[in-house]
Amino acid sequence: MKEIYNSFEKAVDEIHDGATLLVGGFGLCGIPENLIKALREKGVKNLTVVSNNCGVDDWGLGLLLENKQIDKIYASYVGENKEFERQVLNGELEVELVPQGTLSERLRAGGAGIPAFYTPAGVGTKIAEGKEIREFDGKEYVMEKAIKGDFSLVRAYKGDKYGNLVYRKTAQNFNPMVAAAGKITIAEVEHLVEPGELNPDHIHTPSIYVNKLIQGEQEKRIERKTVKEA
């Protein structure tokens, strides 16, 4: 059995100033929103965050950004957050923009114990500056290093008490790679079930990658709600 918490504040208690956090989610879908809120309340500072995006101004990782808790972020899309833009332009936040597929693969490599890999994405652009370039079969590739973190925060639809996780729909995009690439993985689950209740063929993250579990309800905000005019 894994450590099962009934307090989000206690679940993030080990996360310290200066930690590198890997955070699952895609837009506002599949983000560990209660764990993020608990980190805001904890007030931990000088974080390096790796995530596909940085939430919006008043939700998700945007809450940590607003509270000046993040020093550096690796992300692939940041266009929904005005505070993010303000901090970058004022030199308050260090950013490394990474192509989305490359970011996913860097996380996957980190979880798989692969130190680096070659990809054609970014060759001939600023992304490749200062990185090793090699030619394979007449085509150039840039070497990208794996990403690993001190802590991984993920959200799953279901999890059993052994720590096996099942994600739902778009939440599968980054959560599985994030879960594998952290030294300590904390999983926020919507439904916590007994061992044996999950179909083994449906498990996305095996229990070996998960250290802590907590069940909680999510608000599940919509990033940008668009409705048709009457």
Backbone as CSV, one residue per row, in Angstrom:
resi,resn,N_x,N_y,N_z,CA_x,CA_y,CA_z,C_x,C_y,C_z
1,MET,0.836,-1.197,0.000,0.000,0.000,0.000,0.880,1.260,0.000
2,LYS,0.414,2.293,-0.668,1.121,3.567,-0.683,0.648,4.449,0.471
3,GLU,1.408,5.539,0.709,0.974,6.516,1.698,-0.282,7.213,1.172
4,ILE,-1.352,7.170,1.944,-2.614,7.800,1.534,-2.915,8.939,2.506
5,TYR,-3.090,10.122,1.973,-3.275,11.322,2.784,-4.727,11.784,2.742
6,ASN,-5.138,12.461,3.797,-6.467,13.078,3.817,-6.379,14.597,3.861
7,SER,-5.156,15.115,3.716,-4.923,16.551,3.694,-3.957,16.880,2.567
8,PHE,-4.355,17.789,1.689,-3.470,18.180,0.593,-2.241,18.912,1.129
9,GLU,-2.402,19.642,2.218,-1.273,20.344,2.818,-0.209,19.350,3.292
10,LYS,-0.638,18.246,3.904,0.310,17.232,4.352,0.932,16.488,3.174
11,ALA,0.158,16.327,2.104,0.670,15.610,0.931,1.850,16.334,0.290
12,VAL,1.873,17.674,0.373,2.963,18.446,-0.249,3.996,18.915,0.776
13,ASP,3.910,18.401,1.989,4.755,18.901,3.075,6.246,18.759,2.792
14,GLU,6.644,17.725,2.046,8.075,17.501,1.756,8.631,18.473,0.716
15,ILE,7.774,19.091,-0.073,8.251,19.961,-1.154,8.890,21.204,-0.551
16,HIS,10.121,21.462,-0.929,10.935,22.488,-0.282,11.292,23.609,-1.249
17,ASP,11.770,24.717,-0.706,12.250,25.832,-1.519,13.328,25.338,-2.479
18,GLY,13.263,25.811,-3.718,14.274,25.460,-4.706,14.067,24.126,-5.386
19,ALA,12.961,23.459,-5.110,12.701,22.143,-5.706,12.354,22.266,-7.185
20,THR,12.607,21.192,-7.926,12.168,21.095,-9.313,10.886,20.264,-9.340
21,LEU,9.802,20.880,-9.823,8.497,20.233,-9.865,8.117,19.894,-11.294
22,LEU,7.688,18.672,-11.509,7.108,18.260,-12.781,5.605,18.181,-12.553
23,VAL,4.845,18.876,-13.390,3.404,18.998,-13.140,2.620,18.545,-14.362
24,GLY,1.711,17.591,-14.164,0.905,17.062,-15.250,-0.216,18.003,-15.650
25,GLY,-0.847,17.666,-16.772,-1.975,18.452,-17.257,-1.739,19.012,-18.641
26,PHE,-2.831,19.421,-19.254,-2.790,19.950,-20.622,-3.811,21.079,-20.677
27,GLY,-3.308,22.330,-20.691,-4.215,23.451,-20.465,-4.647,23.389,-19.012
28,LEU,-5.943,23.400,-18.771,-6.465,23.194,-17.420,-7.018,21.790,-17.241
29,CYS,-6.861,20.950,-18.261,-7.365,19.579,-18.191,-6.329,18.678,-17.529
30,GLY,-6.772,17.927,-16.527,-5.880,16.963,-15.896,-4.825,17.557,-15.000
31,ILE,-5.018,18.807,-14.537,-4.022,19.398,-13.643,-4.323,18.988,-12.197
32,PRO,-3.297,18.821,-11.370,-3.500,18.488,-9.953,-3.861,19.752,-9.172
33,GLU,-5.048,20.258,-9.391,-5.404,21.597,-8.930,-5.380,21.757,-7.413
34,ASN,-5.767,20.724,-6.673,-5.754,20.840,-5.212,-4.340,20.804,-4.644
35,LEU,-3.462,20.029,-5.249,-2.062,20.021,-4.830,-1.414,21.368,-5.100
36,ILE,-1.753,21.971,-6.238,-1.220,23.297,-6.565,-1.699,24.331,-5.555
37,LYS,-2.982,24.280,-5.206,-3.514,25.218,-4.211,-2.823,25.032,-2.859
38,ALA,-2.542,23.778,-2.500,-1.855,23.517,-1.236,-0.433,24.084,-1.256
39,LEU,0.234,24.022,-2.414,1.571,24.612,-2.532,1.525,26.125,-2.399
40,ARG,0.485,26.731,-2.920,0.337,28.179,-2.761,0.209,28.538,-1.279
41,GLU,-0.596,27.763,-0.556,-0.779,28.026,0.866,0.510,27.762,1.646
42,LYS,1.263,26.771,1.226,2.530,26.444,1.889,3.537,27.576,1.706
43,GLY,3.481,28.250,0.546,4.362,29.391,0.306,5.768,29.032,-0.105
44,VAL,5.987,27.782,-0.529,7.320,27.368,-0.959,7.777,28.236,-2.127
45,LYS,9.090,28.601,-2.144,9.605,29.588,-3.098,10.707,29.004,-3.986
46,ASN,11.112,29.837,-4.964,12.260,29.537,-5.845,12.121,28.208,-6.560
47,LEU,10.915,27.915,-7.015,10.640,26.651,-7.686,11.055,26.691,-9.149
48,THR,11.533,25.558,-9.652,11.664,25.329,-11.083,10.534,24.390,-11.464
49,VAL,9.716,24.816,-12.434,8.533,24.050,-12.808,8.656,23.577,-14.247
50,VAL,8.324,22.321,-14.483,8.267,21.761,-15.829,6.831,21.339,-16.079
51,SER,6.204,21.970,-17.063,4.809,21.677,-17.366,4.514,22.127,-18.790
52,ASN,3.540,21.508,-19.419,3.190,21.912,-20.777,2.863,23.397,-20.859
53,ASN,2.173,23.919,-19.846,1.814,25.341,-19.816,1.785,25.796,-18.362
54,CYS,1.485,27.068,-18.136,1.547,27.610,-16.778,0.184,28.081,-16.292
55,GLY,-0.854,27.343,-16.623,-2.185,27.683,-16.153,-2.697,28.987,-16.740
56,VAL,-3.637,29.610,-16.045,-4.154,30.922,-16.420,-3.950,31.847,-15.228
57,ASP,-4.323,33.105,-15.374,-3.984,34.086,-14.345,-4.522,33.750,-12.961
58,ASP,-5.655,33.087,-12.874,-6.244,32.859,-11.559,-6.476,31.384,-11.245
59,TRP,-5.788,30.492,-11.969,-6.020,29.066,-11.720,-4.817,28.240,-12.147
60,GLY,-4.725,27.048,-11.572,-3.611,26.165,-11.907,-2.286,26.767,-11.480
61,LEU,-1.246,26.516,-12.256,0.080,27.037,-11.937,0.131,28.557,-11.939
62,GLY,-0.869,29.184,-12.556,-0.966,30.641,-12.494,-1.051,31.160,-11.075
63,LEU,-1.584,30.353,-10.151,-1.668,30.752,-8.743,-0.281,30.871,-8.124
64,LEU,0.617,29.933,-8.465,1.986,29.989,-7.946,2.754,31.138,-8.594
65,LEU,2.481,31.360,-9.861,3.129,32.456,-10.583,2.732,33.800,-9.973
66,GLU,1.450,33.954,-9.726,0.939,35.193,-9.140,1.557,35.452,-7.769
67,ASN,1.846,34.379,-7.048,2.399,34.486,-5.700,3.924,34.544,-5.687
68,LYS,4.531,34.671,-6.867,5.988,34.785,-7.035,6.732,33.586,-6.434
69,GLN,6.186,32.394,-6.647,6.814,31.184,-6.112,7.671,30.452,-7.146
70,ILE,7.554,30.836,-8.417,8.283,30.167,-9.493,9.409,31.059,-9.989
71,ASP,10.626,30.512,-10.045,11.782,31.237,-10.584,12.031,30.909,-12.048
72,LYS,11.783,29.638,-12.414,12.051,29.214,-13.794,11.005,28.202,-14.204
73,ILE,10.638,28.246,-15.494,9.684,27.265,-16.013,10.117,26.765,-17.374
74,TYR,9.971,25.461,-17.578,10.115,24.834,-18.887,8.696,24.545,-19.375
75,ALA,8.325,25.077,-20.526,6.960,24.910,-21.014,6.943,24.971,-22.528
76,SER,5.817,24.554,-23.115,5.691,24.624,-24.570,4.639,25.633,-25.014
77,TYR,3.719,26.015,-24.105,2.690,26.991,-24.474,2.386,27.869,-23.274
78,VAL,2.436,29.188,-23.481,2.255,30.116,-22.352,1.320,31.272,-22.707
79,GLY,0.514,31.110,-23.738,-0.235,32.242,-24.276,-1.482,32.660,-23.536
80,GLU,-1.883,31.936,-22.475,-3.129,32.268,-21.781,-2.901,32.999,-20.460
81,ASN,-1.684,33.454,-20.199,-1.368,33.989,-18.882,-0.676,35.351,-18.992
82,LYS,-1.413,36.413,-18.672,-0.868,37.772,-18.765,0.203,38.028,-17.711
83,GLU,0.028,37.468,-16.523,1.027,37.638,-15.473,2.335,36.969,-15.869
84,PHE,2.243,35.846,-16.550,3.435,35.177,-17.085,4.183,36.143,-18.009
85,GLU,3.463,36.743,-18.936,4.072,37.689,-19.877,4.720,38.857,-19.143
86,ARG,4.025,39.387,-18.149,4.557,40.536,-17.411,5.853,40.182,-16.707
87,GLN,5.894,39.021,-16.045,7.097,38.642,-15.318,8.272,38.372,-16.246
88,VAL,8.004,37.759,-17.395,9.075,37.498,-18.359,9.657,38.810,-18.882
89,LEU,8.784,39.737,-19.278,9.245,41.014,-19.833,9.990,41.855,-18.806
90,ASN,9.669,41.681,-17.533,10.335,42.437,-16.469,11.543,41.715,-15.892
91,GLY,11.880,40.564,-16.477,13.051,39.830,-16.020,12.865,39.136,-14.678
92,GLU,11.612,38.902,-14.274,11.327,38.266,-12.989,11.221,36.738,-13.098
93,LEU,11.098,36.245,-14.322,10.870,34.817,-14.536,11.744,34.328,-15.680
94,GLU,12.470,33.232,-15.441,13.293,32.620,-16.484,12.473,31.533,-17.173
95,VAL,12.503,31.549,-18.510,11.672,30.624,-19.276,12.515,29.892,-20.308
96,GLU,12.290,28.592,-20.433,12.831,27.829,-21.548,11.649,27.238,-22.302
97,LEU,11.414,27.753,-23.509,10.331,27.229,-24.333,10.825,25.997,-25.077
98,VAL,10.043,24.942,-24.998,10.422,23.652,-25.570,9.293,23.178,-26.482
99,PRO,9.603,22.740,-27.713,8.542,22.178,-28.561,7.771,21.101,-27.806
100,GLN,6.472,21.066,-28.011,5.633,20.191,-27.192,6.045,18.720,-27.243
101,GLY,6.315,18.224,-28.447,6.734,16.832,-28.570,8.079,16.583,-27.908
102,THR,8.976,17.568,-28.005,10.289,17.438,-27.377,10.161,17.434,-25.860
103,LEU,9.292,18.293,-25.337,9.082,18.330,-23.894,8.556,16.992,-23.385
104,SER,7.587,16.447,-24.097,7.035,15.147,-23.724,8.108,14.063,-23.752
105,GLU,8.933,14.072,-24.786,9.972,13.044,-24.921,11.080,13.230,-23.892
106,ARG,11.396,14.474,-23.540,12.416,14.710,-22.509,11.956,14.157,-21.162
107,LEU,10.666,14.314,-20.876,10.114,13.746,-19.652,10.083,12.218,-19.709
108,ARG,9.667,11.696,-20.867,9.621,10.241,-21.007,11.013,9.640,-20.851
109,ALA,12.012,10.306,-21.450,13.391,9.840,-21.338,13.861,9.871,-19.883
110,GLY,13.483,10.927,-19.171,13.856,11.026,-17.760,13.316,9.864,-16.954
111,GLY,12.070,9.499,-17.213,11.463,8.385,-16.507,12.036,7.036,-16.905
112,ALA,12.539,6.950,-18.138,13.067,5.682,-18.654,14.560,5.508,-18.396
113,GLY,15.193,6.527,-17.807,16.628,6.428,-17.545,17.493,6.658,-18.763
114,ILE,16.944,7.334,-19.782,17.691,7.666,-20.997,18.224,9.087,-20.843
115,PRO,19.535,9.310,-20.864,20.073,10.637,-20.554,19.818,11.696,-21.614
116,ALA,19.734,11.285,-22.888,19.559,12.255,-23.963,19.106,11.537,-25.231
117,PHE,18.652,12.304,-26.212,18.204,11.735,-27.485,18.339,12.808,-28.568
118,TYR,18.204,12.389,-29.814,18.290,13.311,-30.941,16.920,13.476,-31.590
119,THR,16.620,14.726,-31.968,15.343,15.026,-32.607,15.546,16.084,-33.689
120,PRO,14.770,16.043,-34.781,14.885,17.076,-35.798,14.189,18.375,-35.403
121,ALA,13.320,18.335,-34.391,12.567,19.521,-33.995,13.496,20.601,-33.449
122,GLY,13.439,21.776,-34.033,14.238,22.902,-33.546,15.542,23.123,-34.272
123,VAL,15.953,22.213,-35.145,17.197,22.403,-35.896,17.098,23.674,-36.745
124,GLY,18.146,24.510,-36.673,18.148,25.748,-37.447,17.426,26.901,-36.781
125,THR,16.971,26.710,-35.541,16.283,27.774,-34.804,17.048,28.077,-33.517
126,LYS,16.548,29.062,-32.752,17.182,29.410,-31.477,17.161,28.251,-30.494
127,ILE,16.205,27.356,-30.647,16.102,26.207,-29.750,17.372,25.361,-29.795
128,ALA,18.035,25.330,-30.951,19.218,24.486,-31.121,20.518,25.178,-30.731
129,GLU,20.458,26.458,-30.413,21.685,27.198,-30.103,22.378,26.618,-28.871
130,GLY,23.677,26.341,-29.017,24.468,25.817,-27.918,24.314,24.328,-27.685
131,LYS,23.544,23.652,-28.537,23.328,22.213,-28.371,24.055,21.436,-29.464
132,GLU,24.352,20.203,-29.156,25.047,19.352,-30.123,24.138,19.026,-31.303
133,ILE,24.680,19.160,-32.520,23.948,18.809,-33.743,24.691,17.657,-34.419
134,ARG,23.955,16.606,-34.770,24.559,15.489,-35.484,23.729,15.152,-36.715
135,GLU,24.412,14.566,-37.684,23.734,14.188,-38.928,23.551,12.676,-38.980
136,PHE,22.322,12.276,-39.282,22.002,10.860,-39.467,21.288,10.701,-40.806
137,ASP,21.838,9.866,-41.665,21.234,9.611,-42.975,20.942,10.903,-43.745
138,GLY,21.890,11.832,-43.655,21.786,13.070,-44.413,20.878,14.122,-43.800
139,LYS,20.392,13.903,-42.597,19.507,14.872,-41.953,20.069,15.265,-40.594
140,GLU,19.937,16.576,-40.242,20.474,17.072,-38.985,19.479,16.890,-37.841
141,TYR,20.059,16.571,-36.670,19.261,16.390,-35.460,19.941,17.113,-34.306
142,VAL,19.146,17.634,-33.394,19.678,18.318,-32.216,19.549,17.377,-31.008
143,MET,20.571,17.388,-30.176,20.522,16.554,-28.980,19.779,17.281,-27.863
144,GLU,18.822,16.604,-27.273,18.054,17.147,-26.151,18.268,16.251,-24.931
145,LYS,18.468,16.864,-23.781,18.698,16.115,-22.555,17.380,15.757,-21.865
146,ALA,17.392,14.647,-21.179,16.217,14.209,-20.427,15.919,15.183,-19.289
147,ILE,14.676,15.187,-18.856,14.255,15.998,-17.711,13.811,15.073,-16.586
148,LYS,14.350,15.335,-15.397,13.921,14.642,-14.184,13.638,15.697,-13.117
149,GLY,12.826,15.331,-12.135,12.470,16.301,-11.113,12.560,15.748,-9.707
150,ASP,12.540,16.647,-8.741,12.511,16.232,-7.341,11.138,15.670,-6.979
151,PHE,10.098,16.313,-7.507,8.726,15.906,-7.214,7.884,15.962,-8.489
152,SER,6.981,15.009,-8.629,6.000,15.019,-9.706,4.610,15.145,-9.091
153,LEU,3.810,16.039,-9.660,2.422,16.203,-9.232,1.528,15.825,-10.406
154,VAL,0.668,14.824,-10.201,-0.196,14.368,-11.282,-1.635,14.244,-10.782
155,ARG,-2.543,14.208,-11.761,-3.935,13.959,-11.412,-4.468,12.809,-12.236
156,ALA,-5.144,11.886,-11.565,-5.706,10.726,-12.240,-7.204,10.653,-11.997
157,TYR,-7.884,9.989,-12.906,-9.319,9.766,-12.748,-9.574,8.732,-11.659
158,LYS,-8.808,7.638,-11.717,-8.917,6.596,-10.701,-7.525,6.149,-10.267
159,GLY,-7.437,5.742,-9.020,-6.208,5.152,-8.518,-6.561,4.132,-7.465
160,ASP,-5.804,3.037,-7.421,-6.044,2.086,-6.335,-5.033,2.329,-5.219
161,LYS,-5.226,1.648,-4.094,-4.405,1.923,-2.920,-2.968,1.417,-3.059
162,TYR,-2.701,0.649,-4.114,-1.328,0.277,-4.426,-0.601,1.401,-5.177
163,GLY,-1.379,2.336,-5.763,-0.776,3.435,-6.514,-0.889,3.310,-8.018
164,ASN,-1.600,2.300,-8.524,-1.849,2.206,-9.965,-2.835,3.301,-10.374
165,LEU,-2.573,3.952,-11.511,-3.374,5.100,-11.915,-3.988,4.926,-13.300
166,VAL,-5.182,5.480,-13.447,-5.870,5.541,-14.732,-6.245,7.000,-14.995
167,TYR,-5.835,7.503,-16.161,-6.177,8.878,-16.552,-7.342,8.851,-17.535
168,ARG,-7.999,9.998,-17.662,-9.168,10.059,-18.528,-8.951,11.059,-19.656
169,LYS,-9.106,10.587,-20.882,-9.082,11.420,-22.088,-7.827,12.301,-22.153
170,THR,-7.983,13.632,-22.318,-6.830,14.502,-22.550,-5.857,14.518,-21.381
171,ALA,-6.289,14.118,-20.213,-5.390,14.066,-19.059,-4.268,13.050,-19.260
172,GLN,-4.383,12.198,-20.283,-3.330,11.220,-20.588,-2.119,11.862,-21.266
173,ASN,-2.253,13.105,-21.746,-1.193,13.698,-22.570,0.151,13.801,-21.864
174,PHE,0.192,14.400,-20.671,1.466,14.607,-19.983,1.569,13.884,-18.645
175,ASN,0.456,13.576,-18.015,0.514,12.957,-16.689,1.344,11.671,-16.635
176,PRO,1.215,10.732,-17.595,2.008,9.501,-17.489,3.519,9.740,-17.510
177,MET,3.985,10.642,-18.377,5.427,10.920,-18.438,5.903,11.635,-17.181
178,VAL,5.084,12.584,-16.702,5.436,13.323,-15.490,5.534,12.378,-14.298
179,ALA,4.588,11.449,-14.187,4.572,10.525,-13.051,5.849,9.693,-12.974
180,ALA,6.407,9.347,-14.127,7.579,8.468,-14.158,8.892,9.202,-13.935
181,ALA,8.905,10.518,-14.140,10.171,11.250,-14.173,10.533,11.947,-12.871
182,GLY,9.721,11.848,-11.859,10.034,12.483,-10.586,10.571,11.496,-9.565
183,LYS,11.413,11.983,-8.647,11.916,11.123,-7.573,10.776,10.729,-6.632
184,ILE,9.901,11.685,-6.335,8.728,11.435,-5.502,7.497,11.881,-6.265
185,THR,6.574,10.973,-6.516,5.365,11.293,-7.269,4.155,11.305,-6.337
186,ILE,3.441,12.430,-6.383,2.238,12.613,-5.572,1.055,12.641,-6.520
187,ALA,0.123,11.726,-6.328,-1.014,11.590,-7.230,-2.298,12.028,-6.549
188,GLU,-2.969,12.984,-7.181,-4.298,13.431,-6.757,-5.314,12.670,-7.605
189,VAL,-6.189,11.900,-6.972,-7.126,11.073,-7.727,-8.567,11.468,-7.409
190,GLU,-9.418,11.339,-8.421,-10.833,11.631,-8.214,-11.527,10.480,-7.492
191,HIS,-11.124,9.252,-7.811,-11.742,8.072,-7.208,-10.639,7.138,-6.721
192,LEU,-10.606,6.878,-5.428,-9.633,5.961,-4.839,-10.337,4.625,-4.582
193,VAL,-9.822,3.563,-5.201,-10.498,2.267,-5.129,-9.584,1.222,-4.499
194,GLU,-10.161,0.100,-4.181,-9.411,-0.987,-3.563,-8.570,-1.726,-4.611
195,PRO,-7.456,-2.329,-4.187,-6.656,-3.136,-5.112,-7.507,-4.219,-5.776
196,GLY,-7.320,-4.394,-7.072,-8.069,-5.389,-7.817,-9.279,-4.839,-8.541
197,GLU,-9.687,-3.590,-8.202,-10.853,-3.005,-8.855,-10.528,-2.420,-10.229
198,LEU,-9.257,-2.099,-10.471,-8.869,-1.554,-11.772,-8.528,-2.698,-12.728
199,ASN,-8.981,-2.586,-13.955,-8.614,-3.546,-14.986,-7.127,-3.362,-15.311
200,PRO,-6.312,-4.395,-15.146,-4.877,-4.242,-15.415,-4.573,-3.706,-16.812
201,ASP,-5.423,-4.012,-17.795,-5.196,-3.545,-19.164,-5.468,-2.048,-19.319
202,HIS,-6.110,-1.429,-18.325,-6.471,-0.017,-18.428,-5.538,0.900,-17.632
203,ILE,-4.585,0.326,-16.921,-3.691,1.123,-16.079,-2.668,1.867,-16.946
204,HIS,-2.556,3.168,-16.730,-1.609,3.992,-17.486,-0.293,4.187,-16.734
205,THR,-0.368,4.383,-15.416,0.836,4.526,-14.596,0.872,3.405,-13.566
206,PRO,1.865,2.498,-13.659,1.977,1.430,-12.671,2.382,1.985,-11.302
207,SER,2.045,1.255,-10.272,2.254,1.702,-8.894,3.714,1.984,-8.559
208,ILE,4.641,1.372,-9.283,6.063,1.542,-8.974,6.505,3.004,-9.054
209,TYR,5.777,3.819,-9.841,6.144,5.218,-10.019,5.494,6.158,-9.006
210,VAL,4.589,5.654,-8.183,3.784,6.520,-7.305,4.179,6.329,-5.851
211,ASN,4.357,7.446,-5.139,4.741,7.399,-3.729,3.617,7.792,-2.773
212,LYS,2.811,8.776,-3.186,1.766,9.291,-2.298,0.456,9.427,-3.066
213,LEU,-0.650,9.205,-2.357,-1.974,9.301,-2.952,-2.879,10.161,-2.084
214,ILE,-3.758,10.909,-2.737,-4.791,11.642,-2.015,-6.013,11.770,-2.912
215,GLN,-7.176,11.595,-2.335,-8.421,11.706,-3.092,-9.024,13.091,-2.867
216,GLY,-9.562,13.675,-3.941,-10.183,14.982,-3.789,-11.032,15.346,-4.986
217,GLU,-12.000,16.215,-4.757,-12.856,16.702,-5.837,-12.181,17.860,-6.548
218,GLN,-12.376,17.921,-7.863,-11.783,18.989,-8.667,-12.858,19.913,-9.222
219,GLU,-12.470,21.162,-9.353,-13.386,22.153,-9.905,-13.510,22.017,-11.415
220,LYS,-12.406,21.622,-12.063,-12.375,21.384,-13.515,-12.837,22.604,-14.307
221,ARG,-12.126,23.689,-14.136,-12.456,24.908,-14.874,-12.157,24.750,-16.365
222,ILE,-12.848,25.543,-17.165,-12.619,25.577,-18.608,-11.656,26.727,-18.901
223,GLU,-10.617,26.424,-19.685,-9.578,27.415,-19.942,-10.137,28.643,-20.666
224,ARG,-10.879,28.399,-21.713,-11.485,29.522,-22.432,-12.844,29.068,-22.949
225,LYS,-13.880,29.559,-22.302,-15.239,29.126,-22.650,-15.780,29.987,-23.783
226,THR,-16.177,29.331,-24.866,-16.726,30.020,-26.023,-18.101,29.459,-26.319
227,VAL,-19.094,30.329,-26.373,-20.451,29.889,-26.674,-20.980,30.638,-27.887
228,LYS,-21.901,30.006,-28.580,-22.480,30.606,-29.763,-23.488,31.666,-29.371
229,GLU,-23.441,32.795,-30.048,-24.399,33.857,-29.773,-25.800,33.422,-30.206
230,ALA,-26.774,33.827,-29.397,-28.154,33.442,-29.699,-28.662,34.169,-30.950
